């Protein structure tokens, strides 16, 4: 069975931050790899996506994804599009019941948004580039255009690489501070000179609060939990090679 995490703040909505457990893929993609852009066998990926959708009560045809590019573009969804027609963007919003917004990640932060009273949801892929470019605020703005109220939106940051695992250099830190000196609070002393430990989840949650939302974080570290999550950062020092991606999904009833 496809395994997933959730958060109390999203109670009442079909949703899940899926782990790598409960699928059919093998080798480096073991086992619930849900990426359409990797080197895994397509039939295995489609079975995995079917299992993930089914675990939260959706058919495979409901899943709607993106060709994610680490930017800040947001697209509204009126109905699911074919996988072959995925637009280049990093977030989606909808007010249509039964549309499963699906984001794939392997260290970047998946963010699921909901304003249940307005019947508007969103999903974003927030890597450091997208977070720095404003993907969270852009997603909130797109939801507001569909009738949501920022103060009624909850943004839940799912499993991602966490601060103890995320070493960055001085140049990385300088990019963030150039945009907002207050982001210094998301950097801790590194283990090597000229390096720092970056709190991606905290930065994304703060961006949601800055946009007027409520924010919460699922406590999991993709880089530190190989049995539960795929991780690009963990895979790199082990010689690289192909890896899978976990999926995060939200829908309106």
C-alpha positions in Angstrom: 0.0 0.0 0.0 1.3 3.5 -0.9 2.4 5.2 2.4 1.9 8.9 3.0 2.1 11.6 5.7 -0.4 14.4 6.3 -1.0 17.2 8.7 -4.0 18.0 10.9 -4.3 21.4 9.2 -5.4 19.6 6.0 -8.0 17.4 7.7 -11.2 17.0 5.6 -9.4 17.2 2.3 -8.0 14.3 0.2 -4.3 14.8 0.6 -1.0 13.1 1.2 2.8 13.7 1.2 3.8 10.3 0.0 7.0 8.4 1.0 9.0 6.1 -1.3 7.2 3.1 0.2 4.5 1.0 -1.3 5.2 0.9 -5.0 6.4 -1.5 -7.6 9.6 0.1 -9.0 13.0 -1.6 -8.4 16.6 -0.7 -8.2 17.4 3.0 -7.5 13.7 3.8 -8.0 12.5 1.4 -5.3 9.6 1.6 -4.8 6.9 4.3 -5.0 8.7 6.5 -7.7 6.1 8.8 -9.2 8.2 11.0 -11.5 7.2 11.1 -15.1 10.6 12.6 -16.2 13.1 10.0 -14.9 14.5 6.8 -16.3 12.2 4.4 -14.5 10.0 2.1 -16.5 6.8 4.0 -17.4 4.5 1.1 -16.6 5.9 1.0 -13.0 5.6 4.8 -12.6 2.0 4.7 -13.8 1.2 1.9 -11.3 2.8 3.9 -8.6 0.8 7.0 -9.4 -2.4 4.9 -9.5 -1.6 3.6 -6.0 -0.8 7.0 -4.7 -4.0 8.5 -6.1 -6.1 5.6 -4.9 -4.7 5.9 -1.4 -6.5 9.2 -1.0 -9.6 8.2 -2.9 -8.8 9.5 -6.4 -8.6 7.8 -9.8 -5.3 8.1 -11.7 -7.1 10.3 -14.3 -7.6 13.0 -11.6 -3.8 13.5 -11.1 -2.6 16.8 -12.7 1.1 17.5 -12.8 3.7 20.0 -14.1 7.0 20.0 -15.9 8.7 21.6 -12.9 11.5 24.1 -13.7 12.5 25.7 -10.3 10.7 29.0 -11.1 7.8 31.0 -9.8 5.1 30.4 -12.4 1.6 29.3 -11.2 -1.1 27.9 -13.4 -4.8 27.6 -12.7 -6.4 24.2 -13.4 -9.9 23.8 -14.7 -9.6 20.1 -15.5 -6.8 17.5 -15.6 -4.6 17.7 -18.6 -2.7 14.8 -20.3 0.7 14.0 -18.8 2.2 14.8 -22.2 0.8 18.4 -22.0 2.2 19.4 -18.6 3.0 23.1 -18.6 6.3 24.4 -17.5 5.5 25.8 -14.0 6.1 25.1 -10.3 2.6 25.5 -8.8 -1.0 24.9 -9.6 -4.3 26.2 -8.1 -7.9 25.1 -8.6 -11.4 25.5 -7.3 -12.7 22.4 -9.1 -13.6 19.3 -7.1 -11.9 16.1 -8.0 -8.7 17.5 -9.5 -5.7 16.1 -7.8 -2.8 18.6 -7.8 0.4 16.5 -7.8 3.9 17.8 -7.1 7.0 15.6 -7.3 10.1 16.2 -5.1 13.4 14.6 -4.0 14.7 17.2 -1.4 12.8 20.3 -2.6 9.8 21.3 -0.5 6.3 20.2 -1.6 3.7 22.7 -0.3 0.0 22.0 -0.1 -2.3 24.9 0.3 -6.0 25.0 1.2 -8.8 27.4 1.9 -11.6 24.9 2.6 -14.2 27.6 3.3 -13.7 29.1 -0.2 -13.2 25.8 -1.9 -9.7 26.7 -3.3 -6.5 24.6 -3.1 -3.0 24.9 -4.4 0.2 22.8 -4.6 3.8 24.1 -5.1 7.2 22.8 -5.7 9.5 25.0 -3.7 13.2 24.3 -4.2 15.6 27.0 -3.0 15.4 28.8 -6.4 11.7 28.8 -6.5 11.4 29.8 -2.9 13.8 32.7 -3.5 11.9 33.7 -6.7 8.6 33.9 -4.7 6.7 30.8 -5.7 4.9 30.7 -2.3 3.6 34.2 -2.5 2.6 33.7 -6.2 0.6 30.6 -5.3 -1.3 32.5 -2.6 -2.0 35.4 -5.0 -3.3 32.9 -7.6 -5.6 31.3 -5.0 -6.9 34.7 -3.9 -7.8 35.4 -7.6 -10.0 32.3 -7.4 -11.8 33.5 -4.4 -9.7 32.4 -1.4 -8.8 34.8 1.4 -5.2 34.8 2.4 -5.9 34.7 6.1 -8.0 31.5 5.6 -5.3 29.7 3.6 -3.2 27.1 5.4 0.1 26.2 3.7 1.7 22.9 4.8 5.3 22.3 4.0 5.9 18.6 3.4 9.0 16.4 3.7 12.1 18.1 2.3 15.8 18.4 3.1 16.1 19.9 6.6 18.6 22.2 8.1 21.0 19.6 9.6 21.4 18.0 6.2 21.5 21.1 4.0 25.0 22.6 3.8 25.3 25.7 1.6 28.2 28.1 0.9 28.6 31.9 1.4 27.5 32.7 -2.1 24.2 30.9 -1.5 23.6 32.8 1.7 24.4 36.1 0.1 21.7 35.6 -2.5 19.1 35.3 0.2 20.3 38.2 2.3 20.4 40.4 -0.8 16.7 39.9 -1.2 15.8 40.1 2.5 18.4 40.5 5.3 15.9 39.0 7.7 16.4 35.6 6.0 19.6 35.4 7.9 17.6 33.6 10.6 17.3 30.6 8.3 21.1 30.0 8.3 23.0 28.3 11.1 26.8 27.9 11.5 28.2 25.3 9.1 30.6 22.5 9.8 33.2 24.0 7.5 34.6 27.5 7.1 32.6 29.5 4.5 29.6 27.2 4.9 26.2 27.3 6.5 23.2 25.0 7.3 20.1 26.3 5.5 16.5 25.9 6.8 14.5 25.5 3.6 11.3 24.4 5.4 11.5 27.4 7.7 12.1 29.8 4.8 9.1 28.4 2.9 6.9 28.5 5.9 7.9 32.1 6.6 7.1 33.0 3.0 3.6 31.7 3.5 3.2 33.8 6.7 4.5 36.8 4.9 1.8 36.3 2.2 -0.8 36.4 5.0 -1.3 32.6 5.4 -1.2 30.2 8.3 1.8 27.8 7.9 2.8 24.4 9.3 5.6 21.9 8.6 5.6 18.1 8.4 8.6 17.0 10.5 10.7 14.8 8.1 14.1 15.1 6.5 14.3 13.5 3.0 18.1 13.5 3.1 18.4 11.7 6.4 15.8 9.0 5.9 16.8 6.8 3.0 14.3 4.1 4.0 11.4 6.7 3.6 12.4 9.2 1.0 14.3 9.8 -2.3 17.0 12.4 -2.0 19.1 14.1 -4.6 21.4 15.6 -2.0 22.0 12.2 -0.4 22.5 10.5 -3.7 25.1 12.9 -5.0 28.0 11.9 -2.7 27.2 8.3 -3.4 28.1 8.7 -7.0 25.0 10.2 -8.4 23.0 8.1 -10.9 19.2 8.0 -11.3 16.8 8.4 -8.4 13.1 8.4 -7.9 10.8 11.2 -6.7 8.0 11.1 -4.1 4.7 12.7 -4.9 2.5 15.1 -2.8 -1.2 15.4 -3.8 -4.2 17.5 -2.7 -7.7 17.6 -4.0 -11.2 19.0 -3.2 -13.9 16.5 -2.5 
